[in-house]
Every structure is written in C-alpha cells, then in structure tokens.
Amino acid sequence: MAVYRWQQYTCAYETHNTESTETPLLLIHPIGVGLAGKFWQPLIEQWQGRPLYVPDLLGCGDSDLPSRAYSPRAWAEQLHYFISEVIQRPVIIVVQGALLPVALELMADKTMTQSVVGAALSGPPAWRLITEPTPQWRQRLNWSLFRSPLGWGFYQYARTQKFLKSFSERQLFDRAEDVTDAWLAMLKGGSRDMGTRYAVYSFLAGFWRQDYGAAIAAIQQPVLVIMGKTASTIDRTAQDTTAQQRLDDYTDHFPNARGVFIPGRNVLPYESTAEFIDALLPFVNEL
C-alpha cells in the first residue's frame, strides 16, 4: 500500500503491473459499509496486462477518514490530483455502481477531461437516479439525521455479520452462495473504524443524486456499460426499471457508448470476475 498527500489528507492506493507502458486502468470502488479499494481484489488476482491503479477514496479504507460530507465533485478532485501527480498519464476509468457521478465529474469538467480516454461502467444505477436530483434541503436533513445518535446506532448495526450477510444476499449478489466468508470479512474489516461511517452517510444522504443528463450528453469519450442480467435497485422510485431499460438508457444518452450483459446482479467485478474481464478487455484494447 502506497500513499500520497492531497490537500491536508493522506490517501492510500495500490498499483499492479506498472511496468507496462499501456494506458492504465483507474478502478473506482463503490461506497458502502466496509467497501474500499479491496473490492477489486478478485479482478486484480485474475488481471493480466495493463497497469492497475486502485485508490481508496478519502473517507474509505486506508485513506484518512475525516468527519465531513463527501460529494462526487470532491472525490473527483481527489482522483484528478491522483492522475496528474501520481499516475502522470491519462487513464481508462472503471467505476462501480452508483459512484458513476465521480467518473462523470472527471469526464465532463474541461479542466479534468483530458485525464480520461474512456470509461467502463459496472452496473450503473437506474437512469432516473442520476437525472432526478434529491432536493438540497432533503440532503441536508438526511445528513443531519445520520450525524445524530440515530446514525451512530444505525452504523453499529450495519456493521454486524447478520446485516452484512442479509443485505448482500438480498441486494448485491445474484446467488446467495457467492456471499462468501471472504466477502463478509472484507466488509467487517473495512468498517472496523467508525470513521468510515461519514462516506456511507454522505452516500445515503443523497449527495450523489444530481442531474447529470447534460453532462452525459456532452461526454465524447468511448463508454462501455456492463450490466448484470439480474441487475436490481434498492431505490423504490426505480424498482420498475428492468435491466434492459437501464442498459438502453445509458447507451441511448452517451454519445459514444455500447453495452453488454453478463451473468450477475449488482457487484459484477466481484461476483462474475472472469466474465467481467472478458467483457472489459476488448473495449480497453481498442482505446
């Protein structure tokens, strides 16, 4: 594990295959109880070829865990610095799930866009979740509630083996038997420090729920959407959206996008690693 300084914080990351001169992949992990760069471990173990850069976002993993609200913009600024000062060459982004807005911030901002030559979206959220913003008053209210003793109690419960196993089986994996002891141990270890709760609170408060429709329409880099055949959502307002509709929404709205289905549900790089790599390789080899 290596570190770098961004603003006043220490941020952690891993690298793999850095002797290769090919365009590297920047792997952006999801936000959730115990989640950080270690989410990508199955992919790292099976990957061959291009360099991999695997950062822990601020507030997650081995990076500093300040008590603050986190926005996609802030995480994008962290990653832009990481690309510019550590990687020092453009990257291909691979982003998991609802952290898509972080990638969009990197790709749409004129000061950052040259850092990204393409992006693969793993199980992106239902279209309405990134085009219908959560009102700011509700975001602030949610944040206040999570910062209260109520939020403390929630996070204590969310770190339990019982909750992590149940949530993973109901919402993340296609097959219950794929919720392994290794997965649960990663979540439990990753959430041991209560400082990790602020990133989760920020996600649950809805700071990532903004209208990115115009930004997506302006993105010219090639995009690959990898969707699980049984993809689902926990958001009640989008539960009527099928996996095919989700895929079509992205391929229809990105100017330069294509999509593919692979077996799995919502954590494809972890539950369907080999199939995910097979879908990803032709795309990155074209860039």
N, C-alpha and C positions, 0 to 999 in steps of 0.2 A: 504494500500500500504506500503510495506516494502522496505528497501534499503540496499545495500552493496557497498563496495568500491572495485573497480577493477582498477589497476594502479592508475592514479590520478583522476579517474572519480567516480561519484555516479550513481549507476544503480538501477532501480526500478523493483519490481516484486510483484506478488500476490501469495498466496497459498490457497488451498482449500482441505479439507478432510485429513489434515496432521496427524490426529490421527490414520489413517490406517497404518498397517505395510507392506502392499503390495508394490510392485515395483511402484514408482510414474511415472506419465507421465510428460514429459517436452514439453510444447507447444511452438513451434517456429512460430511466426507470420510472415506474408508476409511484403514486403516493398512496400509502395505506399503512395500517398498523404493522410495524416491523419491516416495511419494504425500503430497499435502497439498492445500490449497485449489485448486491449479491443476487438480486432477482435474475440477473443474466447468467448465472453460473452454468446452467446446463448448456446454453448456447456457446459460452466460452470454451467449455470442455470438448465440444464437437466441431468447433470452428477451425478452418484451415485457410490460410492465405492472408487477406488484407489485415492491416493493423486494427485493433480494437481499443477504443478509449472508453473507460467505464467510470464516470464520475458519480460520487454521492452528492446529490443536491444539498444545498445548505438546509439544515434542519433535519437531515436524514443520515443514517449510517454513521460513518466515522468522521463526517464533517462537523463543524461547530453546530450547536443546537440553541441558538438564541431564542429568547421569548419574544416573538414578533409575528405579525401576519405576513404570509408569503403570497405573492401574486405571480402569475405566469411571466409577467414582464421582469420581475426581479430575478427569477430563475433563468430567464433568457439572457439577461445581462451577465449573470454569473458564467453561463456557458459561452457567451461571446468572448468574454475575457479568457476563459479556458482555451478556446480555439485559437485566439490570437496570440496568447503568451506562452501556452504550453504545447499545444499541437503544432501551431505555426504553419498550418496549411489548411485549405478547405476540406470539408468533411461531407460524408453522407450520413444523414441522421436516421436512426432507427428509434422510434418513440412508441412507448407502450400506452395504450388506452387513453384515458382522459387527461394525460399530460400532453396531448396533442397541442393545446394552446401555447405551450412553451416553444414547440417547434415552429408554430405559426408566427410567433413573435420574432423568432430568429430569421425566418424566411421572408417575412413581409416588410420588415424595417429596412429602409435604404442603407442605414449605417451598419447593418448586420448581414444583409442578404448575400454578399459576396463570400461569406464564410461557409455557405451550404450549396452543394452542387445537386442535391437530390434528397428525397426523404422516403422512408418506408414507414407506413402507419400500421401498427399492430393492433387490431381490434379497436378502432377509434369509436368514440361514443356516438349515440344517436344524433342525427343532424340537428334536431331542434335544441339539443343541449349546448351546442356551440354557436347557435344563431339567435337564441332567445335568452337574453341576459337575466340573471337574478337581480332584482332591484337592489340598489346600493343600501337602502335602509334595511332591507332584509339581510343582506350580507353582514352589515354592522351588528344587527340584532343577533344573528346566529353566532357571530364571533364573540359577542359579549356573553352569551349563554355558555358557549364552550369554555370560555375563560373562567367561568364561575365554578364553585364546588361541584355543581352538577356535571360539568365537563370532566373534572378530575375523576369523579366516580365512574363516568362512562368509560374513560380510557383504562381505568383499572380493570373493569370488566372485559373490555375489548381485547386485553392482553392475555386473557385466560385461554387455556388449551381448549376448553369446551366451546367458547365463542369462535376462536380462530378456525377450528375444525368445521363447525357447523356452517359458518359464513362461507368458507372455501368450497364446501360441498354444494351449498345452495346457490352461490352466486358466481363463482370463479371457474371451477373445473367442470368439464363435461362428464367425467366419470369420477365417482367418489373414491375409487381405489387409487386414483392418481394424487389424492391429497396424502402425500407420504409423510413419514416422520421427519424426513429431511426438510420438507417444506415448512412444517409446523415449527421445527426447531429454528429455522431461519427467521420466521416471524417473531417467535418468542425472544430470541436473542436480539433481534433488531429493535424490539420495543422495550428492552430492559430499562433503558434510560428514559425517565419520564419527560426529558427534554424533547424527545421525538414527537410528543403529542401536538406541538404547535403546527407542524407541517400538516398533520392529519386534520386538525381543527380548521386550518386555512382552506383545505380542500372541501371539507364538509360544509363550511360556511358559504361556499359557492363563489369564491373569488375568481375561479377559472371560468365561471359561467358568464361569458360576454358574447357579443355579436361579432363573430369573425367572418361573416359572409363576404364582406367586401375585401377583406384581406386575402381570403382563399381565392377569390376571383382574379386577384392581381398576381398570384404566385405563378411564375413561369417554369420553375424547376420541375423536372420529372418527379412524379409521385407514384408509389406503389401502395395500394391498400390491401392488406392481408386480413381477411375476415374469417372467423371461426364459423363452421357450418351451423353450430347451435348457439351463436352469439346471442346474448341477452343483456338486459339492463335492469338495474335496481330502481331507476327513477320511474315513478308511477306515471308521469306525463308522457313517457316514451315507450311504455311497455307494449303498445300496439304496433310497434315498428318491427318488421321482420329483418332477418339478417340480410336478405337480398335488397330490401329497401335501403338499409344502412349503407351497403356497398354502393348501390346505384347513386345515392345522394352525393357521395364523395367523388365518384368517377364522373358524374354529371357536372359538378361545380368546380372542381380543379381544372384549369385549362389544359393540363398535360398529365393525365392520370390514367392508370389502369388498375384493375382489381383481380383478386384471386381468392377462392375459398380453399381452406384446408381443414382437416378434422380438428375439433376442439371447440372451446367455448370463449373464454374471455382472457386467458393468460397464455396465449399461444406459444411464445418462446419457451415457456416452462413446461407446459403440458404436451405440446406437439413439436418438440425441438427439431427433430430431423425434417419433418415436413415444412416447418417454418424456414429452415435453412435452404431447403430445396426451392422454395418459392422466392426467397430473397436473392439467391446467388445470380440468376440470370439478369435480374434488374441491376444489381450493383456492378456486374461485369460489363454492362452496356455504358456506364457513366464514365 
